[in-house]
Amino acid sequence: MLAIVRRYEAAGFRAWPAAAVHYDGTWVVRLTAGHPAKRLNSVNPLDPGDIQHIADRIGRASRRFDAYGRPLTFRMSPLSGPDLASHLDKEGWSRFDESLVMRLPLADAQLDAAMDQIPLKDISRFIGASLEVSGSDVSLRPGLSEIIGAIQPEAGLFALEDGAEPLATLICVHDGDLAGLFEVATDKSARNKGHGRNLILSALKWARLRGAREAWLQVEAGNAPALALYRSLGFDEVYRYHYRRPPGA
């Protein structure tokens, strides 16, 4: 199981790269000044047995986060292990924002009837559409542009539009036999009309034609509409992760 988790964690780091990455043993410290997303600004422990000098290492990580003006945040996957979790519990760290990692074998996906769609080449146009449909602040444009530009695997930028109005957007990162879905969003006024489903199927069809054999994604456990959509498409849960912060953060 841990080998499977490591595979998806590594794919996630490649698909959604942080601006600065530091290593403290097997803890991966990811920081990004231009974007506040927790997965881009968190400590990611990758070995349950790496539990030496926890307090000292947390202190070093805290100083790095302070320099970036970010709250110290740990992203706790099954690779974090029970000993680190127990330490954080004793220190009174809060636990929040649980998410699921889900996968779908593309051989099982019903993609034959999916619309053939070519990803956008205009990054600026995609970012504008993505920020609009997700309701994100336009101040995130430079940071999002930097992240997309740093993605090393092939990234397909997909947008479904009605004339000049964006309806749904997503990024599909093709990485070997994996196709990761990121930033999946549908405009609030256009939800429950199948736009997100259609765009996901188009992106997965594009990825399968390029050799991907499995799709995967991350979704917040409290996002019931998204979970229902992904499960209806055949996605199954692989593992969960959550975030931790110290008292007063």
Secondary structure, DSSP 4 states (H G I P E B T S, - for coil): -HHHHHHHHHHHHHHS--SEEEEETTEEEEE-TT---GGGSEEEE--TT--TTHHHHHHHHHHHHHHHT----EEE-GGGHHHHHHHHHHTT-EEEEEEEEEEEEGGGS--TTSPP-PPBS-HHHHHHHHHHHHT--GGGHHHHHHHHHH--SEEEEEEEEETTEEEEEEEEEEETTEEEEEEEEE-GGGTTSSHHHHHHHHHHHHHHHTT--EEEEEEETT-HHHHHHHHHTT-EEEEEEEEEE-TT-
